[in-house]
Amino acid sequence: MSRLASRLQARLPAVFRYQTSQLHSSVSRAQRRPAHAGFRTASAALAATGLGISLYFLSERGSVHLDSQRKVDEAQAEDPDAAPPGAKGSKESGAVSNKRGHRKFEKHGREGHIPMKEVGMHDLAHDAWVIIDGEVWDVTQFLKHHPGGAKIILSNAGRDVTELYKPIHPPNTLENNLSPEQFVGTIDPELAQESNHRYEADMKRIQEAREGLPPVETVLGLDEMQEAAEKVMSEKTRSYYNTGALDEYTLDENRKAFNKCRFVPRVMVDVSTIYPQTKIFGQDSPLPIYISPASNALLGHPDGEFTLVRGAAKTGIFQGVSAASSLPFHELLEEKERLDAELGSKMNMGYQVYVQSDREKSEALVKEAVEGGVKALFLTVDTAVLGHRQKSLFRLAKNEKVKGTKDDCAPGIRMGPHTDFPPYHDARLNWDDLPRLKELAQGTPIYLKGVASIEDVRLAKKHGLAGVILSNHGGRQLDHTRTGFDALRQIHADDPNLAKEIEIYVDGGVRRGSEVLMATAFGARGVGLGRPFLWAQTAYGEQGVIRTIRIMESEIVMAMRLLGLTRLDQVGPQHVECIQEMWK
Ligand SMILES: Cc1cc2nc3c(=O)[nH]c(=O)nc-3n(C[C@H](O)[C@H](O)[C@H](O)COP(=O)(O)O)c2cc1C
């Protein structure tokens, strides 16, 4: 470890040491990284990684409704740059020495501390400030680029949000998303400490809980992995990972869907040798499962998505990387390349695409993924707008939910069309956009993720896509949507050959190897698991990911033996019977 790293480590309160256990590797990473990478210097990486300071607004949060009866009209909300003349919060210029020393803002920010009262006045769509770790940032322009929507920022604008951001930040989010001009200044350090203390106390509790976890090899099922994860999750993390949309009927149904079916085993078959191998997204896979893209791994574990890349690479499992990952994609690619060289194999990585309103940004990300050699692109199509996860408690200091804005109480009704554009997800996405995506994909197979209807499967086939993933986004989007497994069964019933003409995958609520077999019986090529891998990495990092795969492997192999199967292509609808749907 470098001298600088040791010094920083020694100065940090004990509670940060767990977070900084990766300091050394982060520094080496930063040193290895090309000059264009997020951090220009290792000390910058140190400063940001070590202190855990972040401006990462939770992705996948809250829908956006920016029409305002206050001073902000729709155009301003759409384009927060279009603030009216004389808007509050015009910045004074002046020299500010930044305490972390890795940002040099000579022309911007102000002398002296900014009174909290003044920060509190900047809580509007066209004028939004937040405090992060004692620093005041103007996030007005960032509102429309935030993957989690503007609302979460707006409902916390004018406040100290350190506690909300710190546990989930990617190290270079500030540098990547905000310019020096957006740094406004600092608040009195004593005031900043309060939120830090709460954060520290939570981290200390988590660290102690982590030390008390049973050895990873004693975890026997994914339910036990979830139990272990819940012990070491902050309330915010649990809330983010576990909740679904509205009343969570779909979330609940995802799990219950498999309970409608029973196996019909065959006996007297030699099952001494089993082959659970298959092809997933065109690649050889040891098992018919993959890591479904899920955002914000850093919320659960300080190594974030690295745990998933490492676990997948070391077991040969296909990993779908989320567009809303907490770590920058190029870092995950670098880690993949490092592991490929170390293990002498090629890891199977896919990239999940969110089409943003800022199409240029989306295109750049797709190009980066394709040039980085991903094996598949997953175009998520069930997020025209983010589902409303009403039960999600993004607690701040006290028992506060993420609030609506005052605008949400504005009087008046709208008789015309609702044409709000959510700032991040592009609600205009449609089939006509596929040719451009295909052009960018340069032959990388594209899979539509978030499909429920047989008609959309047929359209995907007609548009020459490689396949579809039947999914309801883990019950986080439209509540009461049918489950992926139910959709699969119905599609199989309506057109048994369709799964032979286009690859069909399924996800949602899968927690047992036997359930994977039920899905393959109805034609699914593979099954995605979302939360189980988030829980696994939260509890045990990379080891948890590997253990989860091993558990699934043993359950799949055992179910195959007990069903009288030696290879996956032998399983079929004759091995499963399901109760009739009540609405049929
Ligand atoms: C916390 C969380 C974050 C997610 N983030 C994404 C995402 O960024 N992109 C995406 O396409 N799907 C995302 N998903 C959906 C998963 O890919 C997957 O469809 C779902 O989790 C499967 O259900 P399961 O969690 O019951 O296994 C997310 C799911 C969860 C629980």
The ligand as an ORCA input file, in Angstrom:
! r2SCAN-3c Opt
* xyz 0 1
  C     -32.536     -3.944     -7.013
  C     -32.826     -4.311     -8.433
  C     -32.262     -3.565     -9.443
  C     -32.519     -3.892    -10.774
  N     -31.921     -3.166    -11.759
  C     -32.142     -3.494    -13.047
  C     -31.495     -2.782    -14.083
  O     -30.699     -1.887    -13.840
  N     -31.782     -3.132    -15.353
  C     -32.651     -4.142    -15.670
  O     -32.874     -4.420    -16.844
  N     -33.243     -4.849    -14.703
  C     -33.006     -4.553    -13.406
  N     -33.603     -5.285    -12.423
  C     -34.456     -6.431    -12.784
  C     -33.634     -7.731    -12.855
  O     -32.813     -7.754    -13.967
  C     -34.545     -8.948    -12.957
  O     -35.432     -8.766    -14.015
  C     -35.308     -9.242    -11.677
  O     -34.555     -8.899    -10.552
  C     -35.644    -10.712    -11.600
  O     -36.373    -10.986    -10.455
  P     -35.717    -11.574     -9.124
  O     -35.054    -10.442     -8.442
  O     -36.877    -12.089     -8.379
  O     -34.736    -12.652     -9.505
  C     -33.362     -4.981    -11.085
  C     -33.913     -5.727    -10.057
  C     -33.659     -5.405     -8.742
  C     -34.271     -6.247     -7.655
*
